[in-house]
Amino acid sequence: MANGKTGAAATIETGGFEDVFFSASDGLKLHAADYGRNNSATRDRLPVVCLPGLTRNTRDFDDLARVLASDPKTPRRVVSFDYRGRGQSGWDKDPSRYNITVEAEDVLSGMAALGLEHANFIGTSRGGLIMHVLAATRPGVMAAGVLNDIGPVIEGAGLAQIKAYLSRMPKPKNWDDAAQILSEAHAKSFPALTEADWRDFARAVYVEEDGQLVADYDPKLLNGLKGIDLSTPLPTLWPQFDGLGRMPLLALRGEHSTLLSAATLLEMKQRVPSLQTETIAGHGHAPILHLSGIPEILTRFFASVDKQNRH
């Protein structure tokens, strides 16, 4: 392991990207995947920071990051983060610290360690909620934002589905079984996915430990879901969303999403007329960002941000 050039970060060279390890403010070891940092062609463009969903990790963004970092016309540096308790990041001894405020602080620590002062952000689900927090606390770090199937209103029915699925998720016997489990749970919401896509999905969700496939997160992460009363409306984040609306913003919604409603997306557009929106056919919560033409949508959006920054 070589010492990184920025802050306390340390890097390991891997195929097409670097695994970067840095310390949170409380000393916990955290992980990021860094694509295109050593490509001189990326240095004149805003990098992209990718923030995953509740139980997800950097592997969700691997295919997209490779596309963005190797684009022949507008290659970009892309950094995705594993929050504490997920992926290659350390598990917190205090599960109460698995919350979006702490995770937003961790993202800022990672950006500082990697020398990222200003970036375009992509936030999937919980990642988009973290963007709402940053809009209220450190808006200057975000040049533009992509909200992937998340907004200031979370539908209780959608959250209930996620809670039920995570609490009942069976343990797969092998990789084929893992793909089958995911397909059976989500295929109705994701008719666009092929058998190969479900196999890729499994590789992003599970990791092999001691010959067993396990979901790649601390099970105590789900403690926070247990205390949510889904019989009452969930708190909304409209003031924070209004803060996000001061920068170029794109919202993606899965056609079959139960977490971000079409009505909420419409109200988001009414409050922020400059908001760009795309509904992704054949996807639910949350659209898989390297499929169904989404990389082209994101490339066009980030190119428009580049153009605005030049004027």
Secondary structure, 3 states (H helix, E strand, C coil): CEECCCCCCEEEEECCEEEEEEECCCCCEEEEEEECCCCHHHCCCCCEEEECCCCCCHHHHHHHHHHHHCCCCCCCCEEEEECCCECCCCCCCCHHHCCHHHHHHHHHHHHHHCCCCCEEEEEECHHHHHHHHHHHHCHHHEEEEEEECCCCCCCHHHHHHHHHHHHHCCCCCCHHHHHHHHHHHHCCCCCCCCHHHHHHHHHHHEEEECCEEEECECHHHHHHHHCCCCCCCCCCCHHHHHHHCCCCEEEEEECCCCCCCHHHHHHHHHHCCCCEEEEECCCCCCCCCCCCCHHHHHHHHHHHHHHHHHC
